Structures are given as C-alpha cells and as structure tokens.
Amino acid sequence: MLEITTIQEIADVLAGIEHPLAASWGQNDLIKKNIATSFDYWLEDTGIPITLTEFVEQYLAHSEYLGEMFLTGSDRESG
C-alpha cells in the first residue's frame, strides 16, 4: 500500500536544505502539499526510486518552471 507523504515531512526536509527558497516554502502549506502530492504520484506512476530529499531538491533547483506560487517576491519582479 502506498504511504501518503505529509506536509510535515516536506517541512522537515525543507528545514534541512540550504537554499534561498527553502525557508519560505517551509512556511507555505499549499506548496508543501503540492510537493507531497507530486512525490507520491512520482513514486506510484514511475516506479523510479528517489528519496524525498532528492525530490524536494529537484523542485528547488527548477522553481522557475513551477509557476509564480513557487517564486519569491524578487523573482516575480525580475521575471
């Protein structure tokens, strides 16, 4: 049975990552829920093993492609 990733698990991962967006994402439940849901679908649909930390790091690395919700205020002004 597939385990459901919680927003607390995402918050814990974000708290341990050195990235300019990690702290703000850790405070945003909508972003955490989006990442958790995406991670669960990734594991279910692809079967490609990846850790939660690696998945979150990929989200952070490609935040500019994820939509305005994932960008900081300065990113919105420059993009």
N, CA, C and O of each residue as an XYZ file, in Angstrom:
316
protein
N       0.830     -1.190      0.000
C       0.000      0.000      0.000
C       0.872      1.249      0.000
O       1.883      1.309      0.699
N       0.483      2.221     -0.769
C       1.229      3.466     -0.894
C       1.052      4.330      0.348
O      -0.072      4.570      0.788
N       2.148      4.791      0.905
C       2.077      5.717      2.024
C       1.929      7.126      1.490
O       2.500      7.469      0.455
N       1.168      7.938      2.193
C       0.944      9.314      1.777
C       1.943     10.213      2.487
O       2.056     10.182      3.713
N       2.659     11.006      1.722
C       3.635     11.943      2.259
C       2.903     13.117      2.891
O       1.960     13.651      2.308
N       3.330     13.518      4.074
C       2.671     14.607      4.789
C       3.393     15.935      4.559
O       4.557     15.969      4.160
N       2.674     17.018      4.820
C       3.314     18.328      4.695
C       4.372     18.509      5.779
O       5.312     19.281      5.596
N       4.233     17.806      6.908
C       5.258     17.880      7.949
C       6.559     17.248      7.466
O       7.640     17.754      7.764
N       6.464     16.156      6.729
C       7.663     15.531      6.165
C       8.357     16.486      5.200
O       9.584     16.588      5.193
N       7.571     17.184      4.389
C       8.137     18.162      3.457
C       8.786     19.297      4.239
O       9.890     19.725      3.901
N       8.118     19.789      5.278
C       8.676     20.865      6.104
C      10.001     20.447      6.727
O      10.944     21.236      6.775
N      10.073     19.213      7.201
C      11.308     18.711      7.810
C      12.443     18.666      6.795
O      13.577     19.025      7.111
N      12.142     18.225      5.580
C      13.168     18.182      4.526
C      13.612     19.600      4.179
O      14.809     19.868      4.086
N      12.663     20.500      3.987
C      12.999     21.886      3.634
C      13.850     22.549      4.715
O      14.737     23.345      4.407
N      13.584     22.223      5.978
C      14.348     22.809      7.088
C      15.814     22.400      7.051
O      16.671     23.101      7.588
N      16.103     21.277      6.424
C      17.476     20.793      6.364
C      18.212     21.121      5.083
O      19.332     20.654      4.874
N      17.594     21.923      4.216
C      18.208     22.251      2.926
C      18.634     23.712      2.916
O      17.869     24.603      3.285
N      19.867     23.937      2.487
C      20.387     25.296      2.320
C      20.022     25.787      0.919
O      20.711     25.472     -0.051
N      18.958     26.545      0.818
C      18.516     27.107     -0.459
C      17.712     28.356     -0.142
O      16.978     28.369      0.846
N      17.826     29.408     -0.947
C      17.107     30.656     -0.661
C      15.586     30.498     -0.541
O      14.952     31.272      0.177
N      14.996     29.533     -1.212
C      13.545     29.362     -1.165
C      13.074     28.392     -0.077
O      11.890     28.374      0.259
N      13.961     27.608      0.462
C      13.559     26.541      1.383
C      12.783     27.061      2.594
O      11.769     26.474      2.973
N      13.235     28.132      3.193
C      12.555     28.654      4.387
C      11.148     29.156      4.071
O      10.208     28.888      4.819
N      11.003     29.883      2.966
C       9.668     30.400      2.627
C       8.728     29.271      2.216
O       7.544     29.310      2.549
N       9.225     28.276      1.507
C       8.390     27.125      1.142
C       7.973     26.358      2.396
O       6.863     25.830      2.462
N       8.850     26.296      3.376
C       8.539     25.591      4.618
C       7.405     26.227      5.394
O       6.789     25.581      6.242
N       7.124     27.496      5.107
C       6.038     28.222      5.771
C       4.748     28.218      4.953
O       3.734     28.748      5.408
N       4.766     27.635      3.767
C       3.633     27.689      2.858
C       3.006     26.284      2.719
O       3.561     25.408      2.057
N       1.850     26.097      3.353
C       1.203     24.779      3.333
C       0.779     24.346      1.940
O       0.808     23.154      1.633
N       0.387     25.281      1.095
C      -0.029     24.932     -0.263
C       1.144     24.368     -1.066
O       0.992     23.383     -1.789
N       2.291     24.984     -0.937
C       3.482     24.479     -1.627
C       3.878     23.111     -1.073
O       4.184     22.195     -1.836
N       3.872     22.975      0.253
C       4.239     21.692      0.855
C       3.281     20.589      0.417
O       3.716     19.473      0.132
N       1.981     20.884      0.358
C       1.007     19.889     -0.086
C       1.238     19.525     -1.546
O       1.135     18.357     -1.922
N       1.550     20.519     -2.367
C       1.812     20.273     -3.783
C       3.016     19.349     -3.955
O       2.967     18.401     -4.739
N       4.078     19.620     -3.236
C       5.286     18.790     -3.333
C       5.001     17.384     -2.828
O       5.423     16.410     -3.451
N       4.298     17.261     -1.717
C       3.987     15.944     -1.155
C       3.161     15.114     -2.129
O       3.447     13.938     -2.350
N       2.146     15.725     -2.704
C       1.289     15.022     -3.666
C       2.085     14.623     -4.900
O       1.952     13.503     -5.393
N       2.910     15.534     -5.399
C       3.724     15.239     -6.580
C       4.691     14.090     -6.314
O       4.899     13.234     -7.173
N       5.277     14.075     -5.127
C       6.197     12.991     -4.769
C       5.478     11.647     -4.755
O       5.988     10.655     -5.274
N       4.300     11.624     -4.161
C       3.531     10.370     -4.112
C       3.181      9.886     -5.513
O       3.311      8.699     -5.810
N       2.739     10.799     -6.376
C       2.421     10.418     -7.757
C       3.664      9.944     -8.502
O       3.599      8.987     -9.272
N       4.802     10.614     -8.274
C       6.049     10.216     -8.917
C       6.366      8.757     -8.599
O       6.628      7.954     -9.494
N       6.337      8.435     -7.317
C       6.661      7.066     -6.908
C       5.672      6.061     -7.476
O       6.066      4.985     -7.926
N       4.400      6.403     -7.458
C       3.366      5.491     -7.941
C       3.410      5.328     -9.456
O       3.294      4.214     -9.967
N       3.578      6.435    -10.172
C       3.488      6.396    -11.628
C       4.763      5.926    -12.324
O       4.696      5.235    -13.340
N       5.918      6.296    -11.783
C       7.158      5.981    -12.481
C       7.858      4.740    -11.943
O       8.505      4.008    -12.691
N       7.724      4.509    -10.643
C       8.457      3.405    -10.035
C       9.945      3.676     -9.946
O      10.713      2.801     -9.547
N      10.362      4.876    -10.313
C      11.780      5.249    -10.257
C      12.098      5.694     -8.825
O      11.512      6.656     -8.330
N      13.009      5.006     -8.172
C      13.301      5.350     -6.778
C      14.030      6.681     -6.647
O      14.996      6.951     -7.360
N      13.557      7.488     -5.741
C      14.180      8.762     -5.412
C      13.806      9.062     -3.962
O      12.692      8.767     -3.530
N      14.720      9.636     -3.232
C      14.400      9.982     -1.854
C      13.575     11.258     -1.838
O      13.569     12.020     -2.805
N      12.887     11.479     -0.744
C      12.100     12.699     -0.603
C      13.009     13.925     -0.665
O      12.653     14.933     -1.275
N      14.159     13.841     -0.045
C      15.101     14.966     -0.073
C      15.545     15.263     -1.504
O      15.575     16.425     -1.910
N      15.885     14.239     -2.265
C      16.282     14.447     -3.662
C      15.148     15.073     -4.470
O      15.384     15.946     -5.306
N      13.917     14.627     -4.220
C      12.765     15.159     -4.937
C      12.572     16.642     -4.619
O      12.361     17.450     -5.523
N      12.644     16.994     -3.350
C      12.476     18.396     -2.936
C      13.606     19.252     -3.508
O      13.371     20.380     -3.941
N      14.816     18.728     -3.510
C      15.947     19.462     -4.088
C      15.726     19.734     -5.575
O      16.098     20.799     -6.068
N      15.129     18.791     -6.289
C      14.818     18.994     -7.703
C      13.764     20.094     -7.879
O      13.869     20.916     -8.790
N      12.766     20.107     -7.020
C      11.763     21.172     -7.050
C      12.440     22.529     -6.858
O      12.175     23.476     -7.599
N      13.308     22.612     -5.862
C      14.005     23.872     -5.593
C      14.891     24.276     -6.767
O      14.941     25.450     -7.131
N      15.583     23.320     -7.354
C      16.500     23.600     -8.460
C      15.779     24.114     -9.698
O      16.366     24.823    -10.515
N      14.507     23.755     -9.835
C      13.755     24.122    -11.043
C      12.537     24.977    -10.723
O      11.537     24.936    -11.440
N      12.622     25.740     -9.659
C      11.475     26.532     -9.199
C      10.967     27.514    -10.247
O       9.777     27.827    -10.276
N      11.855     28.001    -11.108
C      11.433     28.986    -12.114
C      10.459     28.399    -13.129
O       9.780     29.145    -13.834
N      10.383     27.084    -13.210
C       9.478     26.427    -14.157
C       8.169     25.970    -13.516
O       7.307     25.419    -14.200
N       8.014     26.191    -12.218
C       6.883     25.636    -11.482
C       5.700     26.582    -11.337
O       4.633     26.169    -10.882
N       5.868     27.819    -11.709
C       4.778     28.771    -11.595
C       5.050     29.827    -10.544
O       5.934     29.681     -9.700
N       4.289     30.867    -10.612
C       4.512     32.042     -9.773
C       4.444     31.739     -8.279
O       5.172     32.345     -7.493
N       3.590     30.822     -7.885
C       3.437     30.483     -6.473
C       4.770     30.060     -5.852
O       4.990     30.273     -4.660
N       5.645     29.473     -6.635
C       6.900     28.932     -6.114
C       8.051     29.945     -6.094
O       9.153     29.620     -5.652
N       7.804     31.150     -6.563
C       8.870     32.144     -6.648
C       8.797     33.135     -5.498
O       7.727     33.380     -4.942
N       9.934     33.697     -5.151
C       9.959     34.740     -4.130
C       9.532     36.059     -4.750
O       9.418     36.154     -5.972
N       9.295     37.074     -3.937
C       8.896     38.381     -4.434
C       9.882     38.959     -5.413
O       9.478     39.552     -6.414
N      11.193     38.802     -5.151
C      12.198     39.359     -6.064
C      12.190     38.642     -7.400
O      12.430     39.266     -8.435
N      11.919     37.338     -7.400
C      11.843     36.593     -8.654
C      10.656     37.052     -9.478
O      10.743     37.119    -10.705
N       9.555     37.367     -8.829
C       8.369     37.827     -9.550
C       8.627     39.155    -10.241
O       8.182     39.373    -11.369
N       9.354     40.051     -9.556
C       9.613     41.369    -10.117
C      10.571     41.313    -11.297
O      10.444     42.095    -12.239
N      11.545     40.378    -11.251
C      12.532     40.326    -12.328
C      12.095     39.445    -13.498
O      12.705     39.496    -14.566
N      11.061     38.649    -13.311
C      10.684     37.727    -14.368
C       9.435     38.119    -14.982
O       8.961     37.449    -15.900
